[in-house]
Amino acid sequence: PGIIGIVIIKEPTGAYYGGEIAAPLFQKIMKRVLPYLGILPEQEEWVTVRVS
């Protein structure tokens, strides 16, 4: 792989799980890193929907 990334949230507080906090941060990081490798975002935007 060209890059490897991991976001670890140690002991999140409140009613959150690590993935709920780490995923948006990972997304922000990748949006800035991937263009350096020539990987550009697609035209359509993905929407995150919370289901319960």
C-alpha positions in Angstrom: 0.0 0.0 0.0 1.0 3.6 -0.6 -0.1 4.7 2.8 -1.4 3.2 6.0 -3.4 5.2 8.5 -4.9 4.5 11.9 -6.8 6.8 14.3 -7.0 5.6 17.9 -9.3 7.3 20.4 -8.2 6.3 23.9 -11.0 6.1 26.4 -13.7 8.2 24.7 -16.0 10.0 27.1 -19.7 10.2 26.9 -22.1 7.8 25.1 -19.7 7.4 22.1 -17.7 4.5 20.7 -14.3 4.9 19.3 -15.5 4.5 15.7 -18.0 7.3 16.0 -15.2 9.7 16.9 -12.4 8.2 14.9 -14.1 7.7 11.5 -14.8 11.5 10.8 -11.3 12.3 11.8 -9.9 9.6 9.5 -12.0 10.9 6.7 -10.7 14.4 7.1 -7.1 13.1 7.1 -7.6 11.0 4.0 -9.3 13.8 2.0 -6.0 15.7 2.4 -3.6 12.8 1.9 -5.0 10.9 -1.0 -4.7 13.8 -3.6 -0.9 13.7 -3.1 -1.1 10.1 -4.4 -3.2 11.2 -7.4 -6.4 9.7 -5.9 -9.0 12.3 -6.4 -12.6 12.2 -5.0 -15.4 11.1 -7.2 -18.0 13.7 -8.3 -20.8 12.3 -6.1 -20.6 12.9 -2.4 -21.3 10.0 0.0 -23.7 10.9 2.8 -23.4 9.3 6.2 -26.7 8.3 7.7 -27.1 7.2 11.3 -29.6 4.4 11.8 -30.7 2.9 15.1 
